[in-house]
């Protein structure tokens, strides 16, 4: 089979060489079509009359392209490419619109975001137990007027109603909504301050496992729920960090939907198709729940993946008794997989939770004194199990990915780790650089750290959502001088330090009363635009760090393709690469900067297959 495909590709190449190189202008449209007909080698799809940005090194723009067998076959003028169409070729006339390579979102979590739909969208919900029911009237503004008993009464009424609807032993999941204008992923004070507890929930739902959630990051559980979750993960529920987030993963996928792989696949397909509607054609994320891995493998084998997924192994960092030993024996499998589903590394995203970890000095003397009494970076400093486990993975030749480097202190620890690798195991600088180790959420990077990031070839993944959530409060506490530490993309680029851009957000909006997370904005292009404008809430934050439009686009395409270990296939629309592209409603390259956030996606193609088309196309 492979030999026949290679032979066919050679025949097609020779034909196109004849048409466009040896005899340009001499082979008529009819003649070109006849040659391709004899070879049975028509393109599967052609795109005409576009402003197609290849995003190659030369920043080439073309009018048209042809796709065959999932890949870009040839580029040219609309007249040249139209001549190649056969009876079964799909012809897309984009009518002068801009065509870009598909968006690679190199840090996002589709299997987590889809949980936002469980309270309001029955199409996402294959099991009645998954319905997340809101407890209304418990916003922060309401709490001053309620006693603890009044709060418990409101929660208890919803718990008892759901228990009666579902019957005994079924999971009851209720959620206390965030405030409508919240952009922080901060749960309700009802959860933070434990205004109800496990014993309260035992009384409300004595015959059911009960979860009261405050969003994706936290929750309170009755005794039956705690027992079942602890049994499922093989250790006490409180060992999970962060508890609420990890509980959602295991509860939904590996408890309620255990061995219901078809149902999980259906949910994932819907979420991935939703992401495709915004122009996303590849995602990168960790995976913990086993059912998610099973479902994605099944979809991949069947050819049912809507978009591409680079996955990062994470589970053993939390659930193994000896993560260091586990990863020391795992062996390098980074990059292994298919065109649609492959591994891109290992890492514990939240290894840096707990305690301050920065050289930033607050303005308030009392706060400075308080911080001085707290040990910095205590949870992941050298000698701790999180540090040792990641070092063991490095020594085994694995690529670290999806590992937090939220604060500058954590980046210092990473430098220590790579220095130790070189000193103790004789790793060379080039061996470290070629792995493209990949770190997330670098909100704070000191200027003197940037040359060392470039030296080691360590990749940073930037997410505007995290920056805008924290920047105003941070500047208020620490002062304007530290603003230059916040997401210094242009300085990094000019110093040769590598990065990609990502959303780390659910792109579609859902009703406020049922959403489990909070983001500064919805949709893709507002996030994209931030790196070009640095505008948020009426202010330009660090204007000297604005990216030009080409560099901004590379952060989601060519650079992101390197970040997910697929630069030979993805990131640009050069001949031979996979034909992942989007059509947008405005000319990204010429519209005013402040209009970039208004761009809408009109069409998405993955491997030359149109998987989304807007009614406005």
MOLINUR-V869922 format. One record per pair of residues at least 12 apart in sequence whose C-alpha atoms are under 6 Angstrom apart, sorted by the first residue. I is the first residue (numbers start at 0). GAP is how many residues later the second one is. If there is no record, write none. Layout:
i:I gap:GAP
i:I gap:GAP
//
This chain:
i:28 gap:54
i:32 gap:51
i:41 gap:44
i:42 gap:23
i:42 gap:24
i:42 gap:25
i:42 gap:46
i:43 gap:23
i:43 gap:24
i:43 gap:45
i:44 gap:21
i:44 gap:22
i:44 gap:44
i:44 gap:45
i:44 gap:46
i:45 gap:19
i:45 gap:20
i:45 gap:45
i:46 gap:17
i:46 gap:18
i:46 gap:45
i:46 gap:46
i:47 gap:16
i:47 gap:30
i:47 gap:45
i:48 gap:14
i:48 gap:29
i:48 gap:44
i:48 gap:45
i:48 gap:46
i:48 gap:47
i:49 gap:13
i:49 gap:44
i:49 gap:46
i:49 gap:47
i:50 gap:12
i:50 gap:46
i:50 gap:47
i:50 gap:48
i:51 gap:46
i:51 gap:47
i:52 gap:47
i:53 gap:518
i:53 gap:519
i:54 gap:517
i:62 gap:14
i:62 gap:15
i:63 gap:12
i:63 gap:13
i:63 gap:14
i:69 gap:508
i:69 gap:509
i:69 gap:537
i:69 gap:538
i:70 gap:505
i:70 gap:506
i:70 gap:507
i:70 gap:508
i:71 gap:503
i:71 gap:504
i:71 gap:505
i:71 gap:507
i:72 gap:502
i:73 gap:501
i:97 gap:485
i:97 gap:486
i:97 gap:489
i:98 gap:483
i:98 gap:484
i:99 gap:481
i:99 gap:482
i:100 gap:471
i:100 gap:479
i:100 gap:480
i:101 gap:179
i:101 gap:478
i:101 gap:479
i:101 gap:480
i:102 gap:176
i:102 gap:177
i:102 gap:178
i:102 gap:453
i:102 gap:454
i:103 gap:178
i:103 gap:179
i:103 gap:452
i:103 gap:453
i:103 gap:456
i:104 gap:178
i:104 gap:397
i:105 gap:177
i:105 gap:178
i:105 gap:396
i:106 gap:177
i:106 gap:178
i:106 gap:395
i:106 gap:397
i:107 gap:177
i:107 gap:396
i:108 gap:176
i:112 gap:393
i:113 gap:157
i:115 gap:399
i:115 gap:400
i:117 gap:13
i:117 gap:14
i:118 gap:12
i:118 gap:13
i:118 gap:14
i:118 gap:395
i:123 gap:143
i:128 gap:42
i:131 gap:41
i:131 gap:42
i:132 gap:41
i:132 gap:42
i:133 gap:40
i:133 gap:41
i:133 gap:42
i:134 gap:41
i:138 gap:40
i:155 gap:48
i:167 gap:39
i:167 gap:40
i:168 gap:38
i:168 gap:39
i:169 gap:38
i:170 gap:38
i:171 gap:38
i:172 gap:38
i:173 gap:38
i:174 gap:37
i:174 gap:38
i:174 gap:39
i:175 gap:38
i:176 gap:336
i:179 gap:332
i:182 gap:335
i:182 gap:336
i:182 gap:337
i:183 gap:334
i:184 gap:332
i:184 gap:333
i:186 gap:27
i:186 gap:28
i:187 gap:26
i:190 gap:23
i:197 gap:23
i:197 gap:24
i:200 gap:21
i:201 gap:20
i:208 gap:15
i:208 gap:16
i:209 gap:12
i:209 gap:15
i:214 gap:301
i:214 gap:302
i:215 gap:29
i:215 gap:300
i:216 gap:27
i:216 gap:28
i:217 gap:26
i:218 gap:25
i:249 gap:39
i:252 gap:38
i:253 gap:37
i:260 gap:34
i:264 gap:30
i:276 gap:335
i:277 gap:323
i:278 gap:303
i:278 gap:322
i:278 gap:325
i:280 gap:26
i:281 gap:25
i:281 gap:26
i:281 gap:27
i:282 gap:26
i:283 gap:25
i:283 gap:26
i:283 gap:27
i:284 gap:26
i:284 gap:27
i:285 gap:25
i:285 gap:26
i:285 gap:27
i:287 gap:27
i:307 gap:32
i:308 gap:31
i:308 gap:32
i:309 gap:31
i:309 gap:32
i:309 gap:33
i:309 gap:34
i:310 gap:32
i:310 gap:33
i:311 gap:31
i:311 gap:32
i:311 gap:33
i:311 gap:34
i:312 gap:33
i:313 gap:32
i:313 gap:33
i:313 gap:34
i:316 gap:31
i:322 gap:66
i:323 gap:65
i:323 gap:68
i:326 gap:66
i:327 gap:64
i:327 gap:65
i:327 gap:68
i:330 gap:65
i:331 gap:65
i:331 gap:66
i:344 gap:54
i:344 gap:55
i:344 gap:56
i:345 gap:54
i:345 gap:55
i:346 gap:53
i:346 gap:54
i:346 gap:55
i:346 gap:56
i:347 gap:55
i:348 gap:53
i:348 gap:54
i:348 gap:55
i:349 gap:54
i:351 gap:28
i:355 gap:20
i:356 gap:19
i:356 gap:20
i:356 gap:52
i:357 gap:49
i:357 gap:50
i:357 gap:51
i:361 gap:115
i:361 gap:116
i:362 gap:115
i:398 gap:36
i:398 gap:38
i:399 gap:37
i:400 gap:36
i:400 gap:37
i:400 gap:38
i:401 gap:37
i:401 gap:38
i:402 gap:36
i:402 gap:37
i:403 gap:35
i:403 gap:36
i:404 gap:34
i:404 gap:35
i:404 gap:36
i:404 gap:37
i:405 gap:35
i:405 gap:36
i:405 gap:37
i:406 gap:37
i:407 gap:36
i:407 gap:37
i:432 gap:23
i:432 gap:24
i:435 gap:22
i:436 gap:21
i:436 gap:22
i:437 gap:21
i:437 gap:22
i:438 gap:21
i:439 gap:20
i:439 gap:21
i:440 gap:21
i:442 gap:43
i:442 gap:44
i:443 gap:41
i:443 gap:42
i:444 gap:40
i:445 gap:39
i:452 gap:44
i:453 gap:42
i:453 gap:43
i:458 gap:39
i:458 gap:40
i:459 gap:39
i:460 gap:38
i:460 gap:39
i:460 gap:40
i:461 gap:39
i:462 gap:39
i:462 gap:40
i:487 gap:57
i:488 gap:56
i:489 gap:55
i:489 gap:57
i:499 gap:55
i:499 gap:59
i:499 gap:60
i:500 gap:54
i:500 gap:55
i:506 gap:15
i:506 gap:16
i:507 gap:14
i:524 gap:72
i:525 gap:71
i:528 gap:67
i:528 gap:68
i:530 gap:15
i:530 gap:16
i:531 gap:14
i:531 gap:15
i:556 gap:14
i:557 gap:13
i:577 gap:29
i:578 gap:28
i:578 gap:29
i:579 gap:25
i:579 gap:26
i:579 gap:27
i:580 gap:24
i:581 gap:21
i:581 gap:22
i:582 gap:19
i:582 gap:20
i:583 gap:16
i:583 gap:17
i:583 gap:18
i:584 gap:15
i:601 gap:12
i:601 gap:15
//
